[in-house]
């Protein structure tokens, strides 16, 4: 299944889109680990052809933030998946 990369307006606040951003992070890191990539496309800036990317050295820190978010919203299945990803890094 092809991963859908979220598209945001240039001036849109990503903080208000945390759920989409963290989902994209988890899906992107999962895909990157399987295909041995060094960076993921986190989201696209609408109508610009530009992507916000996350490089491999930043994945753990980003996943830690996602883990805290999913703990706060009590989505523990996601927490388990994130812990598995962190262990694979």
N, CA, C and O atoms as CSV, one atom per row, in Angstrom:
chain,resi,resn,atom,element,x,y,z
A,1,UNK,N,N,0.837,-1.188,0.000
A,1,UNK,CA,C,0.000,0.000,0.000
A,1,UNK,C,C,0.878,1.246,0.000
A,1,UNK,O,O,1.820,1.348,0.786
A,2,UNK,N,N,0.573,2.175,-0.868
A,2,UNK,CA,C,1.345,3.402,-0.973
A,2,UNK,C,C,0.972,4.350,0.166
A,2,UNK,O,O,-0.202,4.554,0.475
A,3,UNK,N,N,1.985,4.909,0.766
A,3,UNK,CA,C,1.795,5.830,1.883
A,3,UNK,C,C,1.301,7.180,1.375
A,3,UNK,O,O,1.820,7.710,0.393
A,4,UNK,N,N,0.296,7.731,2.051
A,4,UNK,CA,C,-0.196,9.065,1.719
A,4,UNK,C,C,0.507,10.098,2.578
A,4,UNK,O,O,0.447,10.043,3.807
A,5,UNK,N,N,1.164,11.026,1.936
A,5,UNK,CA,C,1.874,12.092,2.648
A,5,UNK,C,C,0.911,13.262,2.803
A,5,UNK,O,O,0.373,13.752,1.810
A,6,UNK,N,N,0.683,13.723,4.048
A,6,UNK,CA,C,-0.257,14.836,4.236
A,6,UNK,C,C,0.230,16.121,3.566
A,6,UNK,O,O,1.431,16.374,3.468
A,7,UNK,N,N,-0.727,16.922,3.109
A,7,UNK,CA,C,-0.425,18.192,2.448
A,7,UNK,C,C,-1.005,19.309,3.311
A,7,UNK,O,O,-2.178,19.278,3.684
A,8,UNK,N,N,-0.170,20.289,3.620
A,8,UNK,CA,C,-0.595,21.415,4.456
A,8,UNK,C,C,-0.363,22.721,3.718
A,8,UNK,O,O,0.524,22.825,2.871
A,9,UNK,N,N,-1.180,23.721,4.054
A,9,UNK,CA,C,-0.973,25.068,3.527
A,9,UNK,C,C,0.363,25.597,4.038
A,9,UNK,O,O,0.831,25.179,5.097
A,10,UNK,N,N,0.975,26.508,3.298
A,10,UNK,CA,C,2.277,27.052,3.662
A,10,UNK,C,C,2.263,27.650,5.063
A,10,UNK,O,O,3.196,27.431,5.836
A,11,UNK,N,N,1.227,28.397,5.398
A,11,UNK,CA,C,1.193,29.099,6.682
A,11,UNK,C,C,0.376,28.354,7.738
A,11,UNK,O,O,0.090,28.912,8.797
A,12,UNK,N,N,0.000,27.112,7.468
A,12,UNK,CA,C,-0.803,26.340,8.411
A,12,UNK,C,C,0.034,25.916,9.604
A,12,UNK,O,O,1.187,25.516,9.445
A,13,UNK,N,N,-0.523,26.000,10.770
A,13,UNK,CA,C,0.143,25.631,12.010
A,13,UNK,C,C,0.175,24.110,12.121
A,13,UNK,O,O,-0.876,23.480,12.242
A,14,UNK,N,N,1.362,23.513,12.081
A,14,UNK,CA,C,1.464,22.062,12.177
A,14,UNK,C,C,1.057,21.556,13.558
A,14,UNK,O,O,0.652,20.402,13.697
A,15,UNK,N,N,1.160,22.401,14.572
A,15,UNK,CA,C,0.758,21.990,15.923
A,15,UNK,C,C,-0.701,21.574,15.957
A,15,UNK,O,O,-1.070,20.666,16.702
A,16,UNK,N,N,-1.534,22.228,15.161
A,16,UNK,CA,C,-2.962,21.894,15.137
A,16,UNK,C,C,-3.217,20.611,14.349
A,16,UNK,O,O,-4.327,20.080,14.369
A,17,UNK,N,N,-2.207,20.119,13.663
A,17,UNK,CA,C,-2.330,18.919,12.840
A,17,UNK,C,C,-1.482,17.768,13.388
A,17,UNK,O,O,-1.068,16.890,12.631
A,18,UNK,N,N,-1.224,17.767,14.691
A,18,UNK,CA,C,-0.323,16.780,15.297
A,18,UNK,C,C,-0.687,15.354,14.939
A,18,UNK,O,O,0.191,14.550,14.626
A,19,UNK,N,N,-1.974,15.028,14.979
A,19,UNK,CA,C,-2.387,13.648,14.725
A,19,UNK,C,C,-1.929,13.200,13.330
A,19,UNK,O,O,-1.367,12.117,13.171
A,20,UNK,N,N,-2.176,14.043,12.333
A,20,UNK,CA,C,-1.768,13.717,10.958
A,20,UNK,C,C,-0.250,13.657,10.819
A,20,UNK,O,O,0.282,12.763,10.161
A,21,UNK,N,N,0.440,14.598,11.433
A,21,UNK,CA,C,1.902,14.660,11.329
A,21,UNK,C,C,2.528,13.425,11.978
A,21,UNK,O,O,3.414,12.804,11.390
A,22,UNK,N,N,2.080,13.062,13.179
A,22,UNK,CA,C,2.649,11.896,13.853
A,22,UNK,C,C,2.300,10.600,13.135
A,22,UNK,O,O,3.116,9.679,13.098
A,23,UNK,N,N,1.104,10.512,12.566
A,23,UNK,CA,C,0.746,9.324,11.795
A,23,UNK,C,C,1.687,9.198,10.588
A,23,UNK,O,O,2.168,8.108,10.277
A,24,UNK,N,N,1.938,10.316,9.923
A,24,UNK,CA,C,2.846,10.315,8.783
A,24,UNK,C,C,4.261,9.925,9.204
A,24,UNK,O,O,4.954,9.208,8.482
A,25,UNK,N,N,4.683,10.398,10.371
A,25,UNK,CA,C,5.998,10.052,10.903
A,25,UNK,C,C,6.111,8.543,11.123
A,25,UNK,O,O,7.081,7.920,10.693
A,26,UNK,N,N,5.118,7.964,11.791
A,26,UNK,CA,C,5.141,6.524,12.080
A,26,UNK,C,C,5.144,5.723,10.782
A,26,UNK,O,O,5.944,4.801,10.619
A,27,UNK,N,N,4.252,6.072,9.861
A,27,UNK,CA,C,4.185,5.356,8.584
A,27,UNK,C,C,5.480,5.522,7.792
A,27,UNK,O,O,5.978,4.570,7.191
A,28,UNK,N,N,6.019,6.743,7.800
A,28,UNK,CA,C,7.245,7.014,7.056
A,28,UNK,C,C,8.445,6.268,7.597
A,28,UNK,O,O,9.223,5.706,6.826
A,29,UNK,N,N,8.610,6.252,8.912
A,29,UNK,CA,C,9.744,5.551,9.521
A,29,UNK,C,C,9.593,4.039,9.306
A,29,UNK,O,O,10.576,3.347,9.039
A,30,UNK,N,N,8.363,3.533,9.424
A,30,UNK,CA,C,8.121,2.112,9.183
A,30,UNK,C,C,8.562,1.733,7.771
A,30,UNK,O,O,9.266,0.743,7.569
A,31,UNK,N,N,8.139,2.532,6.807
A,31,UNK,CA,C,8.484,2.292,5.403
A,31,UNK,C,C,9.994,2.434,5.184
A,31,UNK,O,O,10.596,1.626,4.477
A,32,UNK,N,N,10.598,3.444,5.780
A,32,UNK,CA,C,12.031,3.703,5.594
A,32,UNK,C,C,12.891,2.582,6.166
A,32,UNK,O,O,13.915,2.228,5.582
A,33,UNK,N,N,12.485,2.024,7.299
A,33,UNK,CA,C,13.235,0.919,7.894
A,33,UNK,C,C,13.190,-0.292,6.963
A,33,UNK,O,O,14.201,-0.960,6.749
A,34,UNK,N,N,12.006,-0.564,6.414
A,34,UNK,CA,C,11.854,-1.706,5.495
A,34,UNK,C,C,12.671,-1.527,4.228
A,34,UNK,O,O,13.225,-2.495,3.707
A,35,UNK,N,N,12.753,-0.298,3.726
A,35,UNK,CA,C,13.434,-0.062,2.452
A,35,UNK,C,C,14.826,0.555,2.610
A,35,UNK,O,O,15.453,0.950,1.627
A,36,UNK,N,N,15.303,0.634,3.858
A,36,UNK,CA,C,16.673,1.102,4.130
A,36,UNK,C,C,16.929,2.537,3.673
A,36,UNK,O,O,17.987,2.825,3.114
A,37,UNK,N,N,15.981,3.434,3.901
A,37,UNK,CA,C,16.142,4.836,3.512
A,37,UNK,C,C,16.739,5.639,4.662
A,37,UNK,O,O,16.677,5.229,5.821
A,38,UNK,N,N,17.314,6.781,4.327
A,38,UNK,CA,C,17.990,7.633,5.311
A,38,UNK,C,C,17.162,8.848,5.712
A,38,UNK,O,O,17.535,9.571,6.637
A,39,UNK,N,N,16.030,9.083,5.021
A,39,UNK,CA,C,15.155,10.192,5.370
A,39,UNK,C,C,13.731,9.855,4.950
A,39,UNK,O,O,13.503,9.003,4.091
A,40,UNK,N,N,12.787,10.538,5.569
A,40,UNK,CA,C,11.382,10.357,5.189
A,40,UNK,C,C,10.785,11.705,4.818
A,40,UNK,O,O,11.227,12.747,5.302
A,41,UNK,N,N,9.778,11.673,3.957
A,41,UNK,CA,C,8.992,12.865,3.663
A,41,UNK,C,C,7.863,12.882,4.679
A,41,UNK,O,O,7.017,11.988,4.694
A,42,UNK,N,N,7.854,13.892,5.519
A,42,UNK,CA,C,6.854,13.987,6.586
A,42,UNK,C,C,5.549,14.566,6.060
A,42,UNK,O,O,4.472,14.029,6.322
A,43,UNK,N,N,5.648,15.661,5.320
A,43,UNK,CA,C,4.462,16.276,4.724
A,43,UNK,C,C,4.890,17.161,3.560
A,43,UNK,O,O,6.067,17.480,3.387
A,44,UNK,N,N,3.897,17.545,2.774
A,44,UNK,CA,C,4.146,18.387,1.607
A,44,UNK,C,C,3.544,19.762,1.847
A,44,UNK,O,O,2.494,19.888,2.477
A,45,UNK,N,N,4.218,20.795,1.340
A,45,UNK,CA,C,3.675,22.150,1.399
A,45,UNK,C,C,2.831,22.335,0.137
A,45,UNK,O,O,3.340,22.241,-0.980
A,46,UNK,N,N,1.540,22.597,0.327
A,46,UNK,CA,C,0.567,22.650,-0.768
A,46,UNK,C,C,1.004,23.588,-1.892
A,46,UNK,O,O,1.455,24.709,-1.658
A,47,UNK,N,N,0.854,23.092,-3.112
A,47,UNK,CA,C,1.121,23.858,-4.338
A,47,UNK,C,C,2.551,24.375,-4.461
A,47,UNK,O,O,2.788,25.365,-5.153
A,48,UNK,N,N,3.512,23.717,-3.795
A,48,UNK,CA,C,4.890,24.212,-3.866
A,48,UNK,C,C,5.857,23.159,-4.402
A,48,UNK,O,O,6.951,23.487,-4.862
A,49,UNK,N,N,5.449,21.901,-4.339
A,49,UNK,CA,C,6.362,20.824,-4.719
A,49,UNK,C,C,7.451,20.593,-3.681
A,49,UNK,O,O,8.384,19.826,-3.920
A,50,UNK,N,N,7.337,21.254,-2.520
A,50,UNK,CA,C,8.340,21.116,-1.462
A,50,UNK,C,C,7.826,20.185,-0.372
A,50,UNK,O,O,6.633,20.141,-0.075
A,51,UNK,N,N,8.764,19.441,0.217
A,51,UNK,CA,C,8.424,18.503,1.279
A,51,UNK,C,C,9.204,18.852,2.543
A,51,UNK,O,O,10.340,19.321,2.475
A,52,UNK,N,N,8.581,18.619,3.691
A,52,UNK,CA,C,9.293,18.691,4.967
A,52,UNK,C,C,9.774,17.276,5.231
A,52,UNK,O,O,8.974,16.340,5.271
A,53,UNK,N,N,11.085,17.116,5.411
A,53,UNK,CA,C,11.657,15.787,5.591
A,53,UNK,C,C,12.264,15.645,6.989
A,53,UNK,O,O,12.567,16.630,7.662
A,54,UNK,N,N,12.430,14.391,7.396
A,54,UNK,CA,C,13.083,14.089,8.666
A,54,UNK,C,C,14.195,13.093,8.364
A,54,UNK,O,O,13.944,12.016,7.822
A,55,UNK,N,N,15.423,13.455,8.717
A,55,UNK,CA,C,16.579,12.597,8.462
A,55,UNK,C,C,16.717,11.555,9.564
A,55,UNK,O,O,16.265,11.764,10.689
A,56,UNK,N,N,17.341,10.442,9.233
A,56,UNK,CA,C,17.443,9.301,10.146
A,56,UNK,C,C,17.962,9.656,11.544
A,56,UNK,O,O,17.425,9.139,12.524
A,57,UNK,N,N,18.986,10.519,11.682
A,57,UNK,CA,C,19.457,10.844,13.042
A,57,UNK,C,C,18.375,11.494,13.932
A,57,UNK,O,O,18.496,11.480,15.157
A,58,UNK,N,N,17.336,12.055,13.325
A,58,UNK,CA,C,16.274,12.728,14.080
A,58,UNK,C,C,15.065,11.831,14.346
A,58,UNK,O,O,14.146,12.243,15.053
A,59,UNK,N,N,15.046,10.620,13.797
A,59,UNK,CA,C,13.872,9.760,13.925
A,59,UNK,C,C,13.562,9.422,15.371
A,59,UNK,O,O,12.402,9.489,15.778
A,60,UNK,N,N,14.562,9.061,16.156
A,60,UNK,CA,C,14.303,8.639,17.534
A,60,UNK,C,C,13.673,9.775,18.337
A,60,UNK,O,O,12.689,9.572,19.049
A,61,UNK,N,N,14.247,10.965,18.214
A,61,UNK,CA,C,13.714,12.122,18.937
A,61,UNK,C,C,12.277,12.417,18.493
A,61,UNK,O,O,11.416,12.726,19.316
A,62,UNK,N,N,12.037,12.318,17.207
A,62,UNK,CA,C,10.691,12.562,16.677
A,62,UNK,C,C,9.717,11.498,17.151
A,62,UNK,O,O,8.582,11.807,17.515
A,63,UNK,N,N,10.158,10.242,17.146
A,63,UNK,CA,C,9.295,9.157,17.631
A,63,UNK,C,C,9.014,9.291,19.128
A,63,UNK,O,O,7.917,8.971,19.585
A,64,UNK,N,N,10.003,9.763,19.890
A,64,UNK,CA,C,9.785,10.011,21.319
A,64,UNK,C,C,8.678,11.049,21.523
A,64,UNK,O,O,7.845,10.900,22.417
A,65,UNK,N,N,8.667,12.100,20.694
A,65,UNK,CA,C,7.616,13.117,20.773
A,65,UNK,C,C,6.255,12.520,20.412
A,65,UNK,O,O,5.244,12.810,21.052
A,66,UNK,N,N,6.251,11.683,19.377
A,66,UNK,CA,C,5.004,11.027,18.965
A,66,UNK,C,C,4.501,10.112,20.073
A,66,UNK,O,O,3.302,10.059,20.347
A,67,UNK,N,N,5.421,9.391,20.710
A,67,UNK,CA,C,5.055,8.490,21.801
A,67,UNK,C,C,4.375,9.270,22.925
A,67,UNK,O,O,3.347,8.839,23.446
A,68,UNK,N,N,4.940,10.406,23.297
A,68,UNK,CA,C,4.354,11.226,24.355
A,68,UNK,C,C,2.962,11.715,23.957
A,68,UNK,O,O,2.042,11.721,24.775
A,69,UNK,N,N,2.815,12.121,22.704
A,69,UNK,CA,C,1.512,12.572,22.209
A,69,UNK,C,C,0.471,11.459,22.332
A,69,UNK,O,O,-0.630,11.691,22.832
A,70,UNK,N,N,0.816,10.252,21.877
A,70,UNK,CA,C,-0.144,9.150,21.912
A,70,UNK,C,C,-0.414,8.656,23.336
A,70,UNK,O,O,-1.492,8.128,23.608
A,71,UNK,N,N,0.541,8.819,24.238
A,71,UNK,CA,C,0.274,8.528,25.653
A,71,UNK,C,C,-0.758,9.532,26.179
A,71,UNK,O,O,-1.706,9.160,26.871
A,72,UNK,N,N,-0.555,10.813,25.836
A,72,UNK,CA,C,-1.465,11.864,26.303
A,72,UNK,C,C,-2.894,11.666,25.804
A,72,UNK,O,O,-3.851,11.945,26.527
A,73,UNK,N,N,-3.042,11.181,24.559
A,73,UNK,CA,C,-4.394,10.982,24.005
A,73,UNK,C,C,-4.882,9.550,24.207
A,73,UNK,O,O,-5.943,9.167,23.715
A,74,UNK,N,N,-4.090,8.765,24.942
A,74,UNK,CA,C,-4.442,7.400,25.338
A,74,UNK,C,C,-4.699,6.461,24.156
A,74,UNK,O,O,-5.636,5.663,24.182
A,75,UNK,N,N,-3.859,6.564,23.119
A,75,UNK,CA,C,-3.919,5.626,21.994
A,75,UNK,C,C,-2.747,4.658,22.152
A,75,UNK,O,O,-1.695,4.811,21.530
A,76,UNK,N,N,-2.964,3.671,22.992
A,76,UNK,CA,C,-1.864,2.801,23.414
A,76,UNK,C,C,-1.401,1.822,22.333
A,76,UNK,O,O,-0.263,1.357,22.382
A,77,UNK,N,N,-2.253,1.501,21.362
A,77,UNK,CA,C,-1.810,0.646,20.254
A,77,UNK,C,C,-0.713,1.349,19.463
A,77,UNK,O,O,0.266,0.727,19.052
A,78,UNK,N,N,-0.888,2.642,19.258
A,78,UNK,CA,C,0.139,3.428,18.558
A,78,UNK,C,C,1.424,3.468,19.383
A,78,UNK,O,O,2.524,3.400,18.835
A,79,UNK,N,N,1.278,3.579,20.700
A,79,UNK,CA,C,2.447,3.613,21.581
A,79,UNK,C,C,3.275,2.344,21.410
A,79,UNK,O,O,4.502,2.399,21.338
A,80,UNK,N,N,2.606,1.223,21.347
A,80,UNK,CA,C,3.283,-0.060,21.174
A,80,UNK,C,C,4.038,-0.097,19.844
A,80,UNK,O,O,5.183,-0.546,19.782
A,81,UNK,N,N,3.391,0.374,18.796
A,81,UNK,CA,C,4.027,0.404,17.475
A,81,UNK,C,C,5.257,1.324,17.478
A,81,UNK,O,O,6.289,0.998,16.891
A,82,UNK,N,N,5.131,2.467,18.141
A,82,UNK,CA,C,6.254,3.418,18.207
A,82,UNK,C,C,7.425,2.809,18.968
A,82,UNK,O,O,8.575,2.947,18.551
A,83,UNK,N,N,7.140,2.133,20.085
A,83,UNK,CA,C,8.215,1.485,20.853
A,83,UNK,C,C,8.926,0.438,20.010
A,83,UNK,O,O,10.149,0.320,20.078
A,84,UNK,N,N,8.181,-0.322,19.216
A,84,UNK,CA,C,8.793,-1.314,18.322
A,84,UNK,C,C,9.712,-0.628,17.299
A,84,UNK,O,O,10.802,-1.123,17.014
A,85,UNK,N,N,9.270,0.506,16.750
A,85,UNK,CA,C,10.097,1.237,15.788
A,85,UNK,C,C,11.375,1.744,16.430
A,85,UNK,O,O,12.455,1.632,15.849
A,86,UNK,N,N,11.255,2.307,17.639
A,86,UNK,CA,C,12.431,2.823,18.336
A,86,UNK,C,C,13.434,1.689,18.581
A,86,UNK,O,O,14.642,1.882,18.445
A,87,UNK,N,N,12.925,0.510,18.943
A,87,UNK,CA,C,13.806,-0.644,19.171
A,87,UNK,C,C,14.544,-1.068,17.900
A,87,UNK,O,O,15.660,-1.582,17.975
A,88,UNK,N,N,13.929,-0.857,16.740
A,88,UNK,CA,C,14.539,-1.246,15.462
A,88,UNK,C,C,15.622,-0.263,15.001
A,88,UNK,O,O,16.444,-0.591,14.145
A,89,UNK,N,N,15.612,0.934,15.573
A,89,UNK,CA,C,16.579,1.965,15.112
A,89,UNK,C,C,17.984,1.690,15.604
A,89,UNK,O,O,18.902,2.454,15.307
